[in-house]
C-alpha cells in the first residue's frame, strides 16, 4: 500500500472534481495544448457536434478549423488572446 501525503490526496480529489465539472458543464468546451492540438473535449461539445467518440477529435489542430480567420490564427500562434 502506498503512503500518500494529505496534500497529494487533496490534489487528486481536486483534479477529479475539476474534471467532473468540465465533463458535465452545460456548454461545450475544447482544450488545446500550446501547439494548437486538441487534448480534451467535454461531453456537451461532443453532443453538439454529433460525435460519439472523443478520439475522433483529440489530436486535431486548432489551425485546421475553417471558421478561424488568418488573423485569428496568427494571433493565437503569437500567444495573443482576446
C-alpha positions, -999 to 999 in steps of 0.1 A, spaced: 0 0 0 13 34 -9 15 62 17 4 94 0 6 127 17 -27 145 26 -17 172 0 -13 146 -28 -47 131 -18 -63 166 -18 -47 174 -51 -61 142 -66 -96 149 -53 -94 184 -67 -83 172 -101 -112 147 -101 -137 174 -91 -125 198 -118 -126 171 -144 -162 162 -134 -172 199 -136 -156 202 -170 -172 170 -183 -207 179 -171 -209 216 -180 -240 226 -200 -217 244 -225 -193 227 -249 -156 231 -242 -125 221 -261 -90 223 -246 -59 227 -268 -22 225 -260 3 252 -267 9 238 -302 -28 241 -310 -37 204 -308 -69 193 -291 -62 175 -258 -97 172 -244 -133 179 -252 -163 176 -230 -195 156 -234 -217 186 -243 -194 196 -271 -194 161 -285 -232 160 -284 -234 194 -302 -212 180 -329 -230 147 -332 -198 128 -323 -199 98 -301 -162 90 -297 -139 118 -284 -109 101 -300 -123 113 -334 -114 148 -323 -84 145 -300 -52 155 -317 -68 176 -343 -52 210 -349 -70 242 -339 -54 257 -371 -74 234 -393 -107 249 -382 -120 267 -414 -140 293 -394 -109 308 -379 -96 337 -399 -59 340 -409 -57 370 -385 -71 349 -356 -47 320 -363 -18 344 -363 -28 360 -330 -32 325 -314 2 314 -328 18 346 -313 2 339 -279 -21 369 -281 -56 364 -265 -88 383 -270 
